[in-house]
């Protein structure tokens, strides 16, 4: 079950909010409703593949273990460091086992002719996100940046909260600790939350899903059989799809949180308006960037210990960022590509691009699709073929290409390209500002978007969120 589904919108949400409304006067019962409702939401997703039912008790176990470790870190100061290490090992073990063990087994077997077991393990839903939240909680308690939760239900509600459970934003405990104990509900927050949710739903269903059709078409045709213009159209479509897919999810999560009385952190700040890759990654998936900054980069020394160690620390962060996204060589290559680009900006080109913003935008129009090409194609041989299509001056195998294939694609998808580009620019903000003071137009607009989304979902024009697999 995903946010952009009729079952979620018309069955799960009404039941959840009706029960929450009935129990509104009692904050403890409300947190219990969040915990039970979120576990139910998680279980529905897990049981779509019945053989993975044990992911549900595993998820509950991680909540209990990290809750107990947090209490012990705070209350048994003599062994707080030991409990922190145990917590880090415990959380990283499960993430490694499910996400990376097969990657290492396969590559070690190939490199050293070993016979380590290779298992095709289905990744537990949301494990990359809730692992990072558990880790940040333990570290913050150890650093005394947060008080350990004294109530298992409250901690369970924090970790399992269904708006952000599956694909973020990555929420630190201190961000919502006060609201877990005392949060306000009002029609204003409900209205604002519904509008934010509807905007995210529109980005996902009306733009991301539609543009995703072109990328699916190209994969069906085969990379050898597409022209250079279609290759560029395809990866630009994927770049827009990925943005509106994840941005749409983040908005829906923030909107649902607002209805529930929580203020979840912003996750995107118009990244496609950036003029450098460094700026881009300050605006894209901001909670992930903050997590790596606070729990990896700064503990390693940040930029405080000289140029060499600063470069080393940035290298480690981007290597881990790439590997966090997936157990595949293309993600490692993607992280290293970003590291090289950011180092070149830091040492050479960054100031110039910031001073000449038009040139910076042109630079990013080239780099963003290239970076997402490395991100999107997990098979390294196929990745090489796609780059040969993007840059036909590279040595390449010739394939049968249908004449004017890109014109056919434009004829089908031009309106979605225009919508995606428009909502990536400041023009969309200016339009929103003008409509802000005309309430009836806003109401009509949001209603139209919602109904259009419902129609598309009813017609089956829906895809899972791209970031669910990470």
C-alpha positions in Angstrom: 0.0 0.0 0.0 1.4 3.4 -1.0 0.2 6.9 -0.4 -0.9 7.3 -4.0 -3.4 4.5 -3.9 -7.2 4.4 -3.5 -6.9 2.0 -0.7 -4.7 4.3 1.3 -6.7 7.4 0.7 -10.2 6.1 1.0 -9.9 3.2 3.5 -6.7 3.4 5.6 -6.6 7.2 6.2 -10.3 7.6 7.1 -10.2 4.8 9.6 -6.9 6.0 11.1 -8.0 9.6 11.5 -11.5 8.7 12.8 -9.9 6.6 15.6 -7.3 9.3 16.3 -10.1 11.9 16.5 -12.1 9.9 19.0 -9.0 9.5 21.2 -7.8 13.1 20.8 -8.0 14.2 24.4 -5.6 11.4 25.5 -2.0 12.0 24.1 -0.8 8.5 25.2 -3.7 6.8 23.4 -3.1 8.9 20.3 0.6 7.7 20.3 -0.7 4.2 20.7 -3.0 4.7 17.7 0.0 6.0 15.7 2.1 3.0 16.7 -0.6 0.4 15.9 -1.8 2.2 12.8 1.8 2.4 11.5 2.5 -1.2 12.2 -0.7 -2.1 10.4 0.4 0.1 7.4 3.9 -1.6 7.5 2.4 -5.1 7.8 0.2 -4.6 4.7 3.2 -3.7 2.7 5.2 -6.6 4.0 2.5 -9.2 3.6 2.2 -8.4 -0.1 5.1 -10.9 -0.2 3.9 -13.5 2.3 7.2 -15.3 2.7 8.7 -12.1 4.3 6.2 -12.0 7.2 9.0 -12.2 9.7 10.0 -8.7 8.8 7.2 -7.5 11.0 8.5 -9.0 14.3 12.0 -7.9 13.2 10.8 -4.3 12.9 9.1 -4.5 16.3 12.3 -6.0 17.8 14.4 -3.1 16.5 12.1 -0.7 18.2 12.3 -2.5 21.5 16.1 -3.1 21.4 16.9 0.6 20.5 14.4 1.9 23.2 16.2 -0.3 25.8 19.7 0.7 24.6 18.7 4.4 24.7 17.6 4.0 28.3 20.8 2.2 29.3 23.0 4.8 27.5 21.4 7.5 29.6 21.0 5.8 32.9 24.2 3.7 33.2 26.8 6.3 32.4 29.7 4.0 33.2 29.0 1.8 30.3 27.2 4.3 28.0 29.9 4.1 25.3 29.7 0.3 25.3 25.9 0.4 24.9 26.3 2.9 22.1 28.7 0.6 20.3 26.4 -2.4 20.8 23.5 -0.3 19.4 25.6 0.7 16.3 26.7 -2.9 15.7 23.1 -4.2 16.2 21.5 -1.7 13.7 24.3 -1.9 11.1 24.3 -5.8 11.3 20.7 -6.0 10.1 21.2 -3.4 7.4 24.3 -5.1 6.2 22.7 -8.6 6.3 19.6 -7.7 4.3 21.1 -5.0 1.9 24.8 -5.8 1.4 25.6 -9.4 2.3 24.7 -10.7 -1.1 26.7 -8.0 -2.8 29.9 -8.8 -0.9 29.4 -12.6 -1.3 28.9 -12.3 -5.0 31.9 -10.0 -5.6 34.2 -12.0 -3.2 33.3 -15.2 -5.0 34.1 -13.7 -8.4 37.3 -12.1 -7.2 38.8 -14.9 -5.2 36.9 -18.0 -6.6 35.3 -18.6 -3.2 32.0 -20.4 -2.6 30.3 -18.0 -0.1 26.6 -18.5 0.0 24.7 -16.1 -2.2 21.1 -15.4 -1.2 18.5 -13.4 -3.1 17.2 -11.5 0.0 14.2 -9.2 -0.4 15.1 -5.9 1.3 12.8 -5.1 4.3 10.6 -2.1 3.5 12.1 1.2 4.9 15.1 -0.5 6.6 17.6 2.1 5.3 15.5 4.9 6.8 14.5 3.5 10.1 18.0 2.2 10.7 19.4 5.8 10.3 16.7 7.1 12.7 17.6 4.5 15.4 21.2 5.3 15.0 20.7 9.0 15.3 18.6 8.5 18.4 21.3 6.5 20.2 24.1 8.9 19.2 22.0 11.9 20.3 21.2 10.3 23.7 24.9 9.5 24.1 25.9 13.1 23.2 23.2 14.4 25.5 21.6 16.2 22.6 18.3 14.4 23.4 16.8 12.7 26.5 16.1 9.0 26.1 12.4 8.3 25.7 10.8 6.9 28.9 7.9 5.4 27.2 8.1 2.5 24.7 4.9 3.5 23.0 6.2 7.1 22.4 9.5 5.7 20.9 7.6 3.2 18.8 5.4 6.0 17.5 8.5 8.0 16.6 10.2 5.2 14.6 7.1 3.7 13.0 5.2 6.9 12.2 3.8 5.8 8.8 4.2 9.2 6.9 8.0 9.0 7.1 8.6 5.2 7.8 9.1 4.0 4.3 11.1 6.7 2.5 11.7 9.5 4.9 12.2 12.4 5.6 14.8 11.1 8.0 13.5 12.6 11.3 15.7 12.9 14.4 14.1 12.2 17.7 14.8 15.7 19.1 12.7 17.1 16.1 9.5 15.5 17.3 10.2 14.7 21.0 8.1 17.6 22.3 5.3 16.9 19.9 5.1 13.3 20.9 4.2 14.5 24.4 2.2 17.6 23.6 1.0 18.6 20.1 -1.7 20.9 18.9 -4.5 20.1 16.5 -6.5 22.7 14.7 -8.5 23.1 11.5 -5.8 25.3 10.2 -3.2 22.5 10.4 -5.6 20.1 8.9 -6.3 22.4 6.0 -2.6 23.1 5.5 -1.7 19.4 5.7 -4.4 18.4 3.2 -3.2 21.0 0.7 0.4 19.9 1.1 -0.6 16.2 0.7 -2.6 17.0 -2.4 0.3 19.0 -3.9 2.6 16.0 -3.3 0.0 13.6 -4.7 -0.3 15.7 -7.9 3.5 15.8 -8.4 3.6 12.0 -8.0 0.6 10.9 -10.0 0.2 13.6 -12.6 3.9 14.3 -13.4 6.3 11.6 -12.1 4.2 8.6 -13.1 3.5 10.0 -16.6 7.1 10.9 -17.3 8.1 7.5 -16.0 6.3 6.0 -19.0 9.1 7.3 -21.3 11.9 5.8 -19.3 10.0 2.5 -19.2 9.5 2.7 -23.0 13.2 3.2 -23.5 14.1 0.2 -21.3 11.6 -1.9 -23.3 13.1 -0.8 -26.6 16.6 -1.5 -25.4 19.5 1.0 -25.1 21.2 -0.1 -28.3 18.1 0.8 -30.4 17.6 4.4 -29.4 18.9 7.6 -31.0 21.0 10.1 -29.2 18.1 12.7 -28.9 15.9 10.0 -27.4 18.6 9.0 -25.0 18.8 12.6 -23.7 15.0 12.9 -23.6 14.8 9.6 -21.6 17.3 10.6 -19.0 15.8 14.1 -18.6 12.4 12.4 -18.2 14.0 10.1 -15.5 15.5 13.2 -13.8 12.2 14.9 -13.6 10.4 11.6 -12.6 12.8 11.0 -9.7 12.5 14.5 -8.4 8.7 14.7 -8.5 8.4 11.1 -7.3 10.5 11.7 -4.2 9.5 15.4 -3.7 5.9 14.3 -4.0 6.3 11.6 -1.4 8.1 14.0 1.0 5.3 16.6 0.6 2.7 13.9 1.3 4.6 12.8 4.4 4.9 16.4 5.6 1.2 17.0 5.0 0.1 13.9 6.8 2.4 14.8 9.7 0.9 18.2 9.9 -2.6 16.8 10.1 -1.4 14.6 12.9 0.2 17.5 14.8 3.8 16.9 13.8 6.1 19.3 11.8 8.4 17.1 9.8 11.5 18.7 8.3 11.6 19.9 4.7 13.4 17.5 2.4 13.7 19.5 -0.9 14.4 23.2 -1.7 14.1 23.5 -5.5 17.3 21.6 -6.2 17.1 22.0 -10.0 17.6 25.7 -9.6 21.2 25.1 -8.3 24.2 26.3 -10.2 26.7 23.9 -8.7 26.5 20.2 -7.6 27.5 21.3 -4.1 24.5 23.6 -3.9 22.3 20.9 -5.5 23.0 18.5 -2.6 22.3 21.1 0.0 18.8 21.3 -1.6 18.1 17.6 -2.5 17.2 15.0 0.1 18.2 17.5 2.8 17.5 15.2 5.8 19.9 12.6 4.4 22.6 15.2 3.8 22.1 16.5 7.4 22.3 13.0 8.7 25.7 12.3 7.0 27.0 15.7 8.0 26.0 15.3 11.7 26.8 11.6 12.2 29.7 10.9 9.8 31.4 14.1 8.5 31.6 16.1 11.7 32.7 13.1 13.9 35.4 12.4 11.4 36.7 15.9 11.9 34.8 17.8 9.2 37.0 20.6 7.8 38.8 21.3 11.1 41.9 19.1 10.6 43.5 20.4 7.4 42.9 20.1 3.7 43.9 16.4 3.3 41.6 15.2 6.0 38.8 17.4 4.8 39.0 15.8 1.4 39.3 12.3 3.0 36.1 13.0 5.1 34.2 14.2 2.0 35.3 11.1 0.1 34.1 8.8 2.9 30.7 10.7 3.1 30.1 10.4 -0.7 31.3 6.8 -0.9 28.8 5.9 1.9 26.1 8.0 0.4 26.4 6.1 -2.8 26.5 2.8 -1.1 23.5 3.7 1.1 21.4 4.1 -2.0 22.0 0.5 -3.1 24.2 -2.5 -3.1 25.5 -2.2 -6.6 28.6 -0.9 -8.3 26.8 1.8 -10.1 25.8 3.5 -6.8 29.4 3.4 -5.7 30.5 4.9 -9.0 27.7 7.5 -8.6 28.9 8.5 -5.2 32.5 8.8 -6.4 31.4 10.8 -9.5 29.7 13.3 -7.1 32.8 13.4 -4.9 35.0 14.3 -7.9 32.6 17.0 -9.1 32.3 18.6 -5.7 36.0 18.6 -5.1 36.5 20.3 -8.5 34.0 22.9 -7.4 35.6 23.3 -4.0 39.1 23.7 -5.3 38.6 25.3 -8.8 35.2 26.2 -10.3 32.7 26.7 -7.5 33.2 30.5 -6.9 33.2 31.2 -10.7 30.0 29.3 -11.2 28.3 31.0 -8.3 29.3 34.4 -9.7 28.1 33.5 -13.3 24.8 31.9 -12.5 23.7 31.5 -16.1 26.8 29.5 -16.9 26.2 27.6 -13.7 22.7 26.6 -14.8 24.0 25.4 -18.2 26.7 23.4 -16.4 24.0 21.8 -14.1 21.7 21.1 -17.1 24.5 18.8 -18.4 25.7 17.3 -15.1 22.3 16.5 -13.5 21.2 14.1 -16.3 24.6 12.5 -16.4 24.6 11.9 -12.6 21.1 10.4 -12.7 22.2 8.1 -15.6 24.8 6.5 -13.4 22.2 6.3 -10.6 19.4 4.8 -12.7 21.2 2.0 -14.5 22.4 -0.7 -12.2 24.0 -3.0 -14.9 27.4 -1.6 -15.7 27.5 -3.0 -19.3 24.1 -1.4 -20.0 25.3 1.8 -18.4 28.2 1.9 -20.8 25.8 1.4 -23.8 23.6 4.3 -22.6 26.6 6.6 -22.3 27.5 5.6 -25.9 24.1 6.7 -27.0 24.3 10.0 -25.0 27.7 10.8 -26.5 27.8 9.3 -30.0 31.4 10.3 -30.6 32.4 7.6 -28.1 33.3 4.2 -29.7 30.0 2.2 -29.8 28.2 -0.7 -31.3 25.7 0.2 -34.0 22.1 -0.9 -33.5 18.9 -0.6 -35.5 17.4 2.8 -34.6 14.0 3.8 -35.7 14.1 7.1 -37.5 12.5 10.0 -35.6 12.0 8.0 -32.4 12.5 11.1 -30.3 9.8 12.9 -32.2 7.3 10.2 -31.4 8.3 10.5 -27.7 7.9 14.2 -27.7 4.5 13.9 -29.3 3.4 11.7 -26.5 5.2 13.3 -23.5 5.7 17.0 -24.3 3.0 18.2 -22.0 4.5 16.3 -19.0 7.9 17.7 -19.8 6.4 21.2 -19.8 4.7 20.6 -16.5 7.8 19.2 -14.9 10.0 22.0 -16.1 7.5 24.6 -15.0 7.3 23.3 -11.5 11.1 23.1 -11.2 11.4 26.9 -11.8 10.6 30.0 -9.8 7.5 30.6 -12.1 5.5 28.0 -10.1 6.3 29.9 -6.8 5.3 33.2 -8.3 2.0 31.7 -9.5 1.4 30.2 -6.1 2.0 33.6 -4.5 -0.5 35.3 -6.8 -3.1 32.7 -6.0 -2.5 32.7 -2.3 -4.9 35.6 -1.7 -7.7 34.2 -3.8 -9.1 31.4 -1.6 -11.8 30.1 -4.0 -9.2 29.7 -6.8 -6.9 27.7 -4.5 -9.8 25.5 -3.4 -10.8 24.9 -7.0 -7.2 24.1 -8.0 -6.5 21.7 -5.2 -9.9 19.9 -5.8 -9.1 19.6 -9.5 -5.7 18.1 -8.8 -7.1 15.7 -6.3 -9.9 14.5 -8.6 -7.5 14.1 -11.5 -5.2 12.0 -9.3 -8.1 9.8 -8.2 -9.1 9.3 -11.8 -5.5 8.3 -12.8 -5.3 5.9 -9.8 -8.7 4.4 -10.7 -7.4 3.8 -14.2 -4.4 2.0 -12.8 -2.0 4.8 -13.8 0.2 4.4 -10.7 3.7 3.2 -9.9 5.4 2.5 -6.6 7.7 5.3 -5.3 11.2 5.0 -6.7 12.9 5.6 -3.3 11.1 2.6 -1.7 13.8 0.3 -3.1 16.6 2.2 -1.2 
